[in-house]
């Protein structure tokens, strides 16, 4: 049965639900929610306990609390950013409610004397504790909490979508499902479910969206409840089925075998001022063997920050060039591509190998000349950004396509680059590189159709970064540390982090920090980058920092994947307790690129819980990204560690391949049984979970 001939909820557009207009539909589509079925599979990622009221005087920074009180005052603040401030009071304390987005009716409903019940996260504001955009209730029985409120779902969201909206939409979808469970087809045969003791699909969805008051909160939070495992199993089954298709398709492709004597590689190695590490040599041998075969290489090169992936890429490119083919390397930013250009030109030009660079900045006659060199084969190695897969780019004979930091690109972009090299029935080899460490124990379970190479050894002579945890009560001392470092001619990063917030609030935090630091450090040149700034506008700021024209760069985690700035020797990371260890390690890797001692200060907000203390302790002690990734996996689980999407990695929405290993084995066996006994269920099950990703070869 085809996916588009399935039952009603699979075909019912989500805008058939009440209050879903064009604007909300656009927001839902950002999260790939197009049908009512998609909405039902958009599950809560946690649950809030609203079983008790908190007195305002007892609130602490970081609390997530249900409060009620009377409005003492409400006014619009016309500061640097317009906001509505509402002062809420009870018998013993007060709290500010702050709204950056509000309507006239909201202002009127929160006037002095109004009784409000609010739920949200408490934060320390400039003058007092406050809640930013709390959920507000106007009608309630003062001092009492309904039992049914104890387990409130919290959904992954996007800007403009409040939690009360999600609950209203899912109420409607669940009503349709309860009215007729047959409207959502269960494609998993009962024979596969019975041995696992898992509930039917509809029952599992209802339970997860609206758990009963007596539901085990801890089991739900750990995603270990049978209702959740039911959906995780179905997702893993869909991935296994898609993988079997992908492997069959790959076996049908052919690539040019790049068998050479290796003269160019030997010349480069003789000219390098350093020798390869054992890990680099092992990985290079794996790549060279792949390139010599007639089946296209699809290999992921994983290496810690500074492990020497670029020189391995250069040596792989020389194998293609010596065989009479071109090699291309694509990077996510102009700055990173320019860095690759400098390195490759320095290494390859003495060998007589031409290196071309194509980016968005090339215009007119200069661009036409570069395109002609690529199309004519005069450019043996081509370095570029997204510009490489634009329509007017034509390769003469592309044998090897390399992508750096693949997770910054969409899969369609990677496939378009590969497609540009398809000639005479041959497909170019692909090498995909990443500095994001994934534990070995996890990698083999979740990498889809890629062979894996790991550089797990750093070059000798690197000075380890000294990592120190500092409470934010010593913020003034940290600012002085920045002043001293920059006065000595060094540069520094200041990274602002927030979680579970919109990009707008993350940007606001970075902007506020930059303004405060400019005021405290007027003698320094301070730059700012965050996710709300367009990439084209971020790039000049990053380039200015790399060129030494800025002393201090204030940023969000958009700098996680960056370039070498050897002069940057100090990094401050605010609220490090809110990030995973692997991401903290990636950020820390922006310093320590030169020869001087570098420092990373973790500016945390006390008090720290036991887990947070353990995590920051691991980061202080460990320098290996792989050791850190293993610790991150142990502390947070596979689902969190895989937050950064990797090339060719099975991108699970719900399943955790490490936690759910028994289910993974059952899914592998179940996929074989489905293909044999229920082949008509395969396509709709894959489409439900992977949709367009499976169609374009990305599981």
Phi, psi and omega per residue, in radians:
X1 nan 2.289 -3.134
X2 -1.271 2.664 -3.075
X3 -1.092 -0.593 -3.055
X4 -1.470 0.038 3.068
X5 -1.906 0.287 -3.130
X6 -1.285 -3.055 -3.074
X7 -1.235 3.112 -2.855
X8 -0.978 -0.847 -3.011
X9 -1.194 -0.396 3.054
X10 -1.236 -0.572 -3.091
X11 -1.695 -0.282 -3.041
X12 -1.296 2.018 3.123
X13 -1.080 2.520 -3.077
X14 -1.151 -0.404 3.135
X15 -1.338 0.046 2.954
X16 -1.302 -0.268 3.108
X17 -1.354 2.689 -3.140
X18 -1.139 2.519 3.062
X19 1.206 0.254 3.038
X20 -1.751 1.606 3.089
X21 -1.631 -3.026 -3.084
X22 -1.000 -0.710 -3.092
X23 -1.194 -0.784 3.134
X24 -1.176 -0.631 3.111
X25 -1.052 -0.721 3.117
X26 -1.085 -0.710 3.138
X27 -1.165 -0.718 3.124
X28 -1.123 -0.662 -3.115
X29 -1.190 -0.424 3.032
X30 -1.032 -0.530 -3.132
X31 -1.726 0.278 3.130
X32 1.078 0.559 3.067
X33 -1.771 1.828 -3.111
X34 -2.039 -0.467 -3.112
X35 -2.102 2.941 3.071
X36 -1.124 -0.604 3.065
X37 -1.040 -0.778 3.109
X38 -1.001 -0.701 -3.140
X39 -1.119 -0.718 3.134
X40 -1.137 -0.520 -3.141
X41 -1.563 0.020 3.030
X42 -1.563 1.587 -2.937
X43 -1.570 2.714 3.008
X44 -1.034 2.500 3.083
X45 -1.715 -0.181 2.997
X46 -2.847 3.073 -3.128
X47 -2.297 2.434 3.128
X48 -1.702 2.445 3.074
X49 -1.638 1.856 3.136
X50 -1.906 0.644 -3.028
X51 -1.477 -0.156 3.121
X52 -2.563 2.623 3.083
X53 -1.503 2.543 3.112
X54 -1.911 2.328 3.016
X55 -1.199 2.462 -3.080
X56 -1.067 -0.586 -3.112
X57 -1.204 -0.327 -3.090
X58 -1.624 -0.030 -3.049
X59 -1.264 2.571 3.074
X60 -2.268 2.697 3.074
X61 -0.976 2.257 3.126
X62 1.701 -0.225 3.108
X63 -1.151 2.561 2.952
X64 -1.947 1.945 -2.866
X65 -2.433 2.667 2.991
X66 -1.754 2.133 -3.102
X67 -2.308 2.821 2.992
X68 -2.539 2.697 -3.121
X69 -3.093 -3.028 -3.116
X70 -1.930 2.415 3.129
X71 -1.257 2.117 3.090
X72 -1.556 -0.581 -3.118
X73 -2.818 2.687 3.080
X74 -2.588 2.300 3.141
X75 -2.702 2.731 3.095
X76 -1.598 2.192 3.112
X77 -1.642 2.270 -3.108
X78 -1.821 0.668 -3.137
X79 -1.244 -2.700 -3.121
X80 -1.041 -0.480 3.046
X81 -2.350 2.110 -3.063
X82 -1.094 2.339 3.134
X83 -2.641 2.784 3.037
X84 -1.745 2.161 3.113
X85 -1.930 2.228 3.140
X86 -2.176 2.158 3.134
X87 -1.673 2.048 -3.109
X88 -1.834 2.348 -3.105
X89 -2.269 2.587 2.923
X90 -2.235 -2.841 -3.032
X91 -1.107 -0.494 -3.017
X92 -2.188 -0.009 -3.084
X93 -2.844 -3.056 -3.134
X94 -2.542 2.854 -3.100
X95 -2.690 2.434 3.066
X96 -1.644 2.310 2.979
X97 -1.758 2.260 -3.089
X98 -2.141 2.292 -3.139
X99 -2.213 2.089 3.067
X100 -1.509 -0.438 3.100
X101 -2.108 2.083 -3.090
X102 -2.699 2.797 -3.133
X103 -1.979 2.934 3.098
X104 -1.073 -0.686 -3.137
X105 -1.144 -0.625 3.076
X106 -1.109 -0.749 3.132
X107 -1.053 -0.760 -3.131
X108 -1.170 -0.599 -3.090
X109 -1.386 -0.106 -3.130
X110 -2.121 0.642 3.113
X111 -1.367 2.919 3.134
X112 -0.923 2.389 3.134
X113 1.637 -0.235 3.139
X114 -1.286 2.435 3.052
X115 -1.608 2.214 -3.100
X116 -2.225 2.535 2.926
X117 -2.024 2.262 -3.026
X118 -2.277 2.586 3.035
X119 -2.294 2.310 3.116
X120 3.115 -3.056 3.125
X121 -1.625 2.303 3.139
X122 -1.488 2.312 3.119
X123 -2.309 2.694 3.044
X124 -1.409 1.975 3.096
X125 -1.582 -3.063 -3.125
X126 -1.037 -0.660 -3.115
X127 -1.945 -0.521 -3.020
X128 -2.747 3.079 2.994
X129 -1.151 2.551 -3.125
X130 -2.628 2.815 2.964
X131 -2.019 2.270 3.102
X132 -1.732 2.123 -3.135
X133 0.879 0.981 3.062
X134 -1.251 2.824 2.935
X135 -1.310 2.335 -3.043
X136 -2.111 2.314 3.095
X137 -2.109 2.332 -3.078
X138 -1.774 -0.452 -3.110
X139 -2.044 2.114 -3.116
X140 -2.899 2.865 3.048
X141 -1.531 1.936 -3.036
X142 -0.951 2.311 3.035
X143 1.423 -0.047 -3.137
X144 -2.135 2.664 3.135
X145 -2.189 2.262 3.121
X146 -1.197 2.443 -3.119
X147 -1.018 -0.693 -3.087
X148 -1.116 -0.235 -3.132
X149 -1.419 -0.149 -2.978
X150 -1.068 -0.578 -3.084
X151 -2.048 1.541 -3.094
X152 -1.764 2.147 -3.116
X153 -1.258 2.537 3.045
X154 -2.107 2.146 -3.023
X155 -1.768 2.550 2.934
X156 -0.996 2.382 -2.981
X157 -2.321 -3.109 3.071
X158 -2.454 2.903 -3.073
X159 -1.002 2.361 3.102
X160 1.594 -0.078 -3.138
X161 -1.962 1.941 3.120
X162 -1.504 2.784 -3.133
X163 -1.097 -0.610 3.128
X164 -1.121 -0.537 3.087
X165 -1.185 -0.777 3.112
X166 -1.036 -0.750 -3.110
X167 -1.164 -0.629 3.089
X168 -1.135 -0.731 3.136
X169 -1.176 -0.784 -3.111
X170 -1.217 -0.500 3.021
X171 -0.996 -0.779 -3.132
X172 -1.150 -0.769 -3.120
X173 -1.124 -0.717 3.138
X174 -1.177 -0.591 3.089
X175 -1.092 -0.715 3.094
X176 -1.123 -0.715 -3.132
X177 -1.161 -0.744 -3.133
X178 -1.162 -0.619 -3.117
X179 -1.087 -0.672 3.127
X180 -2.661 1.632 -3.123
X181 -0.991 -0.361 -3.126
X182 -1.225 -0.224 3.142
X183 -1.242 -0.193 3.049
X184 -2.110 1.851 -3.032
X185 -1.269 2.383 3.061
X186 -1.678 1.787 -3.058
X187 -1.389 -0.188 -3.122
X188 -1.515 2.072 -3.116
X189 -1.040 2.499 -3.128
X190 -1.039 -0.507 -3.126
X191 -1.116 -0.467 3.103
X192 -1.446 -0.517 -3.075
X193 -1.424 -0.611 -3.001
X194 -0.962 -0.818 -3.111
X195 -1.159 -0.337 -3.083
X196 -1.609 -0.148 3.128
X197 0.989 0.835 3.138
X198 -1.890 2.586 -3.068
X199 -1.311 2.876 3.041
X200 -1.073 2.775 -3.052
X201 -1.022 -0.922 -3.084
X202 -1.046 -0.752 3.130
X203 -1.076 -0.721 3.139
X204 -1.119 -0.743 -3.116
X205 -1.136 -0.771 3.138
X206 -1.060 -0.758 -3.101
X207 -1.104 -0.742 -3.070
X208 -1.267 -0.604 3.104
X209 -1.325 -0.627 -3.082
X210 -2.368 1.224 -3.125
X211 -1.098 2.506 3.124
X212 -1.185 2.822 -3.106
X213 -0.983 -0.539 -3.097
X214 -1.536 0.099 -3.102
X215 -1.056 2.496 3.134
X216 -1.270 1.781 -3.050
X217 -1.040 -0.714 -3.111
X218 -1.124 -0.730 3.139
X219 -1.152 -0.659 3.080
X220 -1.175 -0.757 -3.120
X221 -1.079 -0.613 -3.141
X222 -1.503 0.026 3.140
X223 0.971 0.698 -3.136
X224 -1.940 0.037 -3.138
X225 -1.250 2.505 3.137
X226 -0.943 -0.560 3.116
X227 -1.090 -0.717 3.131
X228 -1.265 -0.726 -3.131
X229 -1.082 -0.520 3.094
X230 -1.034 -0.771 -3.132
X231 -1.316 -0.634 3.105
X232 -1.075 -0.706 3.120
X233 -1.105 -0.764 -3.138
X234 -1.097 -0.701 3.127
X235 -1.127 -0.782 3.134
X236 -1.127 -0.627 3.096
X237 -1.100 -0.752 3.109
X238 -1.076 -0.726 3.127
X239 -1.123 -0.731 3.135
X240 -1.106 -0.703 3.095
X241 -1.116 -0.746 3.138
X242 -1.152 -0.656 3.120
X243 -1.077 -0.700 3.128
X244 -1.092 -0.669 3.065
X245 -1.132 -0.801 -3.068
X246 -1.080 -0.744 -3.137
X247 -1.144 -0.673 3.104
X248 -1.092 -0.743 -3.131
X249 -1.136 -0.694 -3.105
X250 -1.155 -0.631 -3.133
X251 -1.130 -0.337 3.138
X252 -1.470 -0.255 -3.094
X253 -1.423 2.693 3.078
X254 -2.253 2.541 -3.138
X255 -2.244 2.777 3.089
X256 -1.257 2.177 3.075
X257 -1.245 2.076 -3.066
X258 -1.685 1.232 -3.135
X259 -1.602 2.082 -3.085
X260 -2.393 2.955 3.078
X261 -1.336 -0.443 3.117
X262 1.592 0.383 -3.104
X263 -1.098 -0.780 -3.110
X264 -1.112 -0.692 3.135
X265 -1.122 -0.730 3.140
X266 -1.120 -0.678 3.100
X267 -1.080 -0.763 3.139
X268 -1.103 -0.791 -3.110
X269 -1.082 -0.636 3.113
X270 -1.165 -0.549 -3.070
X271 -1.533 -0.172 -3.114
X272 -1.298 2.497 3.122
X273 -1.383 0.119 3.136
X274 -2.512 2.792 3.065
X275 -1.714 2.764 3.097
X276 -1.248 2.557 2.991
X277 -1.294 2.885 3.106
X278 -1.041 -0.655 3.139
X279 -1.169 -0.714 3.101
X280 -1.081 -0.757 -3.120
X281 -1.129 -0.731 3.125
X282 -1.068 -0.791 -3.132
X283 -1.153 -0.715 3.129
X284 -1.068 -0.704 3.105
X285 -1.106 -0.703 3.113
X286 -1.090 -0.757 -3.127
X287 -1.180 -0.769 -3.116
X288 -1.057 -0.691 3.124
X289 -1.135 -0.731 3.108
X290 -1.076 -0.781 -3.079
X291 -1.140 -0.394 3.135
X292 -1.425 -0.065 -3.091
X293 -1.689 2.840 3.138
X294 -1.570 -0.063 3.001
X295 -1.638 2.348 -3.045
X296 -1.081 2.305 3.043
X297 -1.160 2.362 2.973
X298 -2.315 1.550 -2.999
X299 -2.175 2.397 3.056
X300 -1.752 2.149 3.094
X301 -1.776 1.958 -3.089
X302 -1.929 2.175 -3.133
X303 -2.601 2.499 -3.120
X304 -1.102 2.856 3.089
X305 -0.958 2.174 3.099
X306 1.400 0.244 -3.070
X307 -1.452 -0.176 3.079
X308 1.694 0.706 3.117
X309 -1.257 -0.556 -3.036
X310 -1.139 -0.712 -3.130
X311 -1.202 -0.557 3.044
X312 -1.123 -0.725 3.098
X313 -1.089 -0.698 3.132
X314 -1.106 -0.723 3.142
X315 -1.194 -0.625 3.067
X316 -1.146 -0.723 3.119
X317 -1.050 -0.674 -3.131
X318 -1.144 -0.546 3.087
X319 -1.128 -0.707 3.100
X320 -1.154 -0.764 -3.102
X321 -1.107 -0.759 -3.125
X322 -1.128 -0.469 3.111
X323 -1.473 0.029 3.102
X324 1.598 0.323 -3.127
X325 -2.078 2.916 3.056
X326 -1.649 2.758 3.012
X327 -2.208 2.506 3.117
X328 -2.244 2.492 3.040
X329 -2.244 2.203 -3.072
X330 -1.956 2.294 3.135
X331 -2.104 2.712 -3.027
X332 -1.319 -0.338 -3.126
X333 -2.311 2.742 3.091
X334 -1.057 -0.697 -3.090
X335 -1.093 -0.766 3.137
X336 -1.215 -0.666 3.120
X337 -1.171 -0.624 3.107
X338 -1.149 -0.631 3.087
X339 -1.135 -0.751 3.069
X340 -1.068 -0.696 3.133
X341 -1.041 -0.805 -3.129
X342 -1.071 -0.813 -3.117
X343 -1.124 -0.851 -3.088
X344 -1.151 -0.685 3.121
X345 -1.110 -0.727 -3.135
X346 -1.100 -0.635 -3.098
X347 -1.485 -0.672 -2.956
X348 -1.651 -0.522 -3.108
X349 -0.986 -0.745 3.111
X350 -1.074 -0.307 3.124
X351 -1.602 0.027 -3.115
X352 1.397 0.308 3.141
X353 -1.731 2.111 -3.078
X354 -1.416 2.419 3.123
X355 -2.121 2.171 3.103
X356 -1.897 2.693 3.130
X357 -2.237 2.257 3.116
X358 -2.261 2.157 3.089
X359 -2.495 3.141 -3.112
X360 -1.157 -0.328 -3.095
X361 -1.360 -0.291 -3.116
X362 -1.371 2.186 -3.078
X363 -2.278 2.888 2.956
X364 0.933 -2.347 -3.049
X365 -1.100 -0.645 3.140
X366 -1.074 -0.761 3.140
X367 -1.144 -0.754 3.139
X368 -1.059 -0.659 3.122
X369 -1.146 -0.737 3.119
X370 -1.126 -0.765 3.137
X371 -1.075 -0.657 3.128
X372 -1.166 -0.692 3.114
X373 -1.113 -0.686 3.141
X374 -1.187 -0.809 -3.099
X375 -1.187 -0.570 -3.102
X376 -1.510 -0.171 3.136
X377 1.566 0.027 3.122
X378 -1.209 -0.451 3.060
X379 -1.617 1.874 -3.097
X380 -1.336 -0.676 3.115
X381 -2.145 2.261 -3.088
X382 -2.055 2.214 3.099
X383 -1.952 2.416 3.134
X384 -2.939 -3.117 3.092
X385 -1.843 -2.662 3.068
X386 -0.953 -0.365 -3.124
X387 -1.012 -0.410 -3.069
X388 -1.142 -0.478 -3.106
X389 -1.794 0.284 3.046
X390 -1.260 2.737 -2.959
X391 -0.996 -0.660 -3.037
X392 -1.334 -0.121 3.133
X393 -1.412 2.147 3.100
X394 -2.212 2.229 3.096
X395 -1.620 2.616 3.088
X396 -1.315 -0.829 -3.086
X397 -2.834 1.404 -3.059
X398 -1.415 2.061 -3.128
X399 -1.859 -0.412 -3.081
X400 -2.494 2.138 3.072
X401 -1.952 2.190 -3.132
X402 -2.077 2.397 -3.123
X403 -2.161 2.173 3.130
X404 -1.697 2.393 -3.112
X405 0.866 1.065 -3.043
X406 -0.955 -0.594 -3.038
X407 -1.152 -0.165 3.062
X408 -1.485 -0.103 3.109
X409 -1.927 2.726 2.978
X410 -1.418 2.723 -3.105
X411 -1.122 -0.587 3.124
X412 -1.067 -0.619 -3.134
X413 -1.174 -0.730 3.112
X414 -1.080 -0.752 -3.119
X415 -1.193 -0.562 3.103
X416 -1.166 -0.652 3.099
X417 -1.142 -0.758 3.095
X418 -1.067 -0.721 -3.101
X419 -1.085 -0.493 -3.135
X420 -1.178 -0.352 -3.141
X421 -1.695 0.013 -3.099
X422 -1.330 2.010 -3.133
X423 -2.490 2.444 3.059
X424 0.904 0.655 3.094
X425 1.367 0.134 -3.131
X426 -1.907 2.520 -3.129
X427 -1.988 2.386 3.139
X428 -1.175 2.696 3.016
X429 -1.236 2.691 3.135
X430 -2.250 2.346 3.014
X431 -2.167 2.170 -3.085
X432 -2.027 2.283 -3.031
X433 -2.052 2.539 3.064
X434 -2.631 2.551 3.053
X435 -1.768 0.064 3.138
X436 -1.452 1.982 -3.075
X437 -1.310 2.335 3.043
X438 -2.119 2.275 -3.107
X439 -1.003 2.484 3.138
X440 -1.007 -0.700 -3.099
X441 -1.065 -0.458 -3.123
X442 -1.648 -0.600 -3.026
X443 -1.019 -0.746 -3.073
X444 -1.190 -0.390 -3.127
X445 -1.460 -0.486 -2.949
X446 -2.071 -0.236 3.077
X447 -1.209 2.297 -2.976
X448 -1.328 -1.526 -3.027
X449 -2.090 0.603 -3.128
X450 -2.007 2.477 2.937
X451 -1.421 2.596 -2.982
X452 -2.006 2.245 2.995
X453 -2.114 2.424 -3.068
X454 -2.245 2.177 2.958
X455 -1.641 1.779 -3.027
X456 -1.924 0.577 -3.097
X457 -2.541 2.291 3.116
X458 -1.573 2.609 3.071
X459 -1.055 2.606 -3.138
X460 -1.196 2.705 3.027
X461 1.625 -0.055 3.122
X462 -1.316 2.389 3.102
X463 -1.494 2.112 -3.123
X464 -1.077 2.565 3.099
X465 -1.362 2.277 3.084
X466 -1.455 2.108 -3.067
X467 -1.947 2.242 -3.074
X468 -2.291 2.364 3.056
X469 -1.661 2.253 -3.068
X470 -2.279 2.269 3.085
X471 -1.197 2.586 -3.084
X472 -1.239 -0.068 3.001
X473 -1.200 -0.275 3.117
X474 -1.819 0.493 -3.086
X475 -0.996 -0.711 -3.121
X476 -1.078 -0.655 3.113
X477 -1.137 -0.670 3.139
X478 -1.146 -0.710 3.103
X479 -1.071 -0.705 3.096
X480 -1.124 -0.597 3.097
X481 -1.090 -0.693 3.091
X482 -1.119 -0.777 -3.130
X483 -1.026 -0.785 -3.110
X484 -1.126 -0.786 -3.130
X485 -1.081 -0.777 -3.108
X486 -1.235 -0.583 3.088
X487 -1.123 -0.479 3.115
X488 -1.465 0.109 3.094
X489 1.610 0.113 3.111
X490 -1.616 3.045 3.101
X491 -2.172 2.816 -3.054
X492 -2.473 2.683 2.995
X493 -1.914 2.546 2.981
X494 -2.254 1.929 -3.011
X495 -1.815 2.218 3.113
X496 -1.791 2.320 -3.136
X497 -2.250 2.440 2.984
X498 -2.409 2.672 3.063
X499 -2.198 2.776 3.097
X500 0.959 0.607 3.129
X501 -2.279 2.900 3.084
X502 -1.288 2.812 3.063
X503 -1.061 -0.542 -3.123
X504 -1.068 -0.765 -3.126
X505 -1.267 -0.585 3.063
X506 -1.111 -0.769 3.112
X507 -1.080 -0.717 3.134
X508 -1.045 -0.751 3.141
X509 -1.069 -0.758 3.133
X510 -1.158 -0.717 3.134
X511 -1.121 -0.748 3.121
X512 -1.098 -0.745 3.136
X513 -1.121 -0.760 3.136
X514 -1.076 -0.732 3.133
X515 -1.100 -0.741 -3.135
X516 -1.152 -0.696 -3.129
X517 -1.240 -0.604 3.067
X518 -1.104 -0.626 3.130
X519 -1.252 -0.709 -3.120
X520 -1.324 -0.519 -3.063
X521 -2.178 1.126 -3.033
X522 -1.109 -0.376 -3.105
X523 -1.393 -0.173 -3.085
X524 -1.701 2.646 3.046
X525 -1.600 1.983 -3.003
X526 -1.941 2.231 3.069
X527 -1.899 2.878 -3.091
X528 -2.463 2.270 3.000
X529 -2.398 2.443 3.042
X530 -2.732 3.037 -2.998
X531 -1.169 -0.308 3.138
X532 -1.479 -0.211 3.069
X533 -1.488 2.303 -3.135
X534 -1.039 2.564 -3.115
X535 -0.955 -0.671 -3.122
X536 -1.136 -0.473 3.117
X537 -1.571 -0.454 3.085
X538 -1.226 -0.633 -3.012
X539 -0.998 -0.821 3.140
X540 -1.090 -0.583 3.112
X541 -1.152 -0.798 3.109
X542 -1.092 -0.683 3.135
X543 -1.152 -0.682 3.117
X544 -1.120 -0.676 3.115
X545 -1.157 -0.781 3.136
X546 -1.094 -0.557 -3.125
X547 -1.456 -0.027 3.138
X548 1.434 0.224 -3.134
X549 -1.494 -0.144 3.042
X550 -2.179 2.536 3.131
X551 -1.599 -0.666 -3.020
X552 -2.318 2.272 3.105
X553 -1.983 2.021 3.047
X554 -1.611 2.293 -3.012
X555 -2.683 2.815 2.891
X556 -1.600 -2.913 -3.063
X557 -1.287 0.156 3.061
X558 -1.094 -0.298 3.130
X559 -1.566 0.127 -3.106
X560 -0.940 -0.736 3.056
X561 -1.883 1.965 -3.037
X562 -2.428 -2.648 -3.080
X563 -2.203 3.011 3.102
X564 -1.262 2.160 2.930
X565 -2.200 1.460 -3.006
X566 -0.987 -0.423 -3.099
X567 -1.408 -0.174 3.132
X568 -1.438 2.043 -3.047
X569 -2.161 0.060 -3.104
X570 -2.442 2.284 3.061
X571 -2.280 2.324 3.011
X572 -1.968 2.237 3.098
X573 -2.042 1.992 3.110
X574 -1.389 2.547 3.106
X575 0.875 0.876 -3.108
X576 -1.105 -0.376 -3.133
X577 -1.138 -0.227 -3.115
X578 -1.605 -0.074 -3.108
X579 -1.979 2.770 3.050
X580 -1.298 2.757 -3.117
X581 -1.068 -0.736 -3.105
X582 -1.093 -0.705 3.135
X583 -1.208 -0.679 3.070
X584 -1.060 -0.713 3.124
X585 -1.117 -0.705 3.099
X586 -1.071 -0.794 3.127
X587 -1.090 -0.800 -3.134
X588 -1.011 -0.541 -3.118
X589 -1.191 -0.081 3.052
X590 -1.271 -0.349 3.047
X591 -1.904 3.065 -3.109
X592 1.341 0.376 -3.123
X593 -1.602 -0.188 3.139
X594 -1.859 -2.756 -3.067
X595 -1.707 -0.244 -3.109
X596 -1.464 2.770 3.083
X597 -1.111 2.296 3.140
X598 -2.029 2.739 -3.050
X599 -2.318 2.535 3.022
X600 -2.190 2.082 3.137
X601 -1.815 2.124 3.139
X602 -1.662 1.762 -3.023
X603 -1.571 1.579 -3.014
X604 -1.686 2.826 3.115
X605 -1.798 1.980 -3.121
X606 -1.353 2.776 -0.004
X607 -1.476 2.641 3.106
X608 -1.645 2.463 3.014
X609 -1.269 2.976 -3.091
X610 -1.067 -0.741 -3.124
X611 -1.159 -0.744 3.138
X612 -1.090 -0.708 3.108
X613 -1.098 -0.720 -3.137
X614 -1.129 -0.731 -3.110
X615 -1.130 -0.810 3.139
X616 -1.174 -0.544 3.065
X617 -1.128 -0.704 3.105
X618 -1.087 -0.753 -3.114
X619 -1.133 -0.620 3.124
X620 -1.169 -0.645 -3.036
X621 -1.508 -0.652 -2.985
X622 -1.620 2.462 3.035
X623 -1.986 -0.282 -3.125
X624 -1.449 2.182 3.102
X625 -1.071 -0.556 -3.110
X626 -1.299 -0.653 3.057
X627 -1.129 -0.681 3.120
X628 -1.168 -0.713 3.129
X629 -1.115 -0.674 3.089
X630 -1.101 -0.719 3.105
X631 -1.157 -0.708 3.117
X632 -1.066 -0.707 3.125
X633 -1.100 -0.751 -3.134
X634 -1.143 -0.676 -3.043
X635 -1.472 -0.589 -2.999
X636 -2.021 -0.315 -3.115
X637 1.583 2.810 -3.023
X638 -1.138 -0.659 -3.085
X639 -1.013 -0.704 3.140
X640 -1.317 -0.710 -3.110
X641 -1.075 -0.586 -3.103
X642 -1.533 0.411 -3.128
X643 -1.067 -0.603 3.076
X644 -1.504 2.104 -3.074
X645 -1.238 2.335 -3.109
X646 -1.931 2.772 3.117
X647 -1.114 2.226 3.027
X648 1.240 0.041 -3.130
X649 -1.441 2.456 3.063
X650 -1.086 2.009 -3.015
X651 -1.638 1.499 -3.099
X652 -1.373 2.395 3.052
X653 -1.502 -0.687 -3.018
X654 -2.125 -0.687 -3.027
X655 -1.217 2.665 3.043
X656 -2.166 1.789 -3.000
X657 -1.027 -0.513 3.125
X658 -1.365 -0.875 -3.135
X659 -1.097 -0.634 -3.013
X660 -1.812 0.674 -3.059
X661 -1.032 -0.686 3.133
X662 -1.100 -0.694 3.108
X663 -1.181 -0.610 3.122
X664 -1.063 -0.766 3.109
X665 -1.115 -0.703 3.102
X666 -1.131 -0.626 3.130
X667 -1.181 -0.681 3.114
X668 -1.099 -0.776 3.113
X669 -1.201 -0.684 -3.137
X670 -1.119 -0.625 3.131
X671 -1.091 -0.724 3.112
X672 -1.108 -0.730 3.141
X673 -1.163 -0.684 3.137
X674 -1.127 -0.760 -3.136
X675 -1.083 -0.547 -3.121
X676 -1.452 -0.761 -2.975
X677 -1.861 -0.481 -3.092
X678 -2.301 0.981 -3.067
X679 -1.078 -0.445 -3.122
X680 -1.238 -0.253 3.111
X681 -1.546 -0.206 -2.969
X682 -1.178 -0.910 -3.057
X683 -1.092 -0.839 -3.140
X684 -1.135 -0.543 3.121
X685 -1.213 -0.750 3.093
X686 -1.084 -0.784 -3.089
X687 -1.107 -0.636 -3.126
X688 -1.057 -0.712 -3.006
X689 -1.720 -0.510 -3.060
X690 -1.983 -0.501 3.092
X691 0.930 -2.184 -3.066
X692 -1.173 -0.454 -3.099
X693 -1.071 -0.726 -3.122
X694 -1.216 -0.625 -3.094
X695 -1.126 -0.512 -3.122
X696 -1.810 0.314 3.014
X697 1.448 0.272 3.135
X698 -2.003 1.905 3.101
X699 -1.596 nan nan
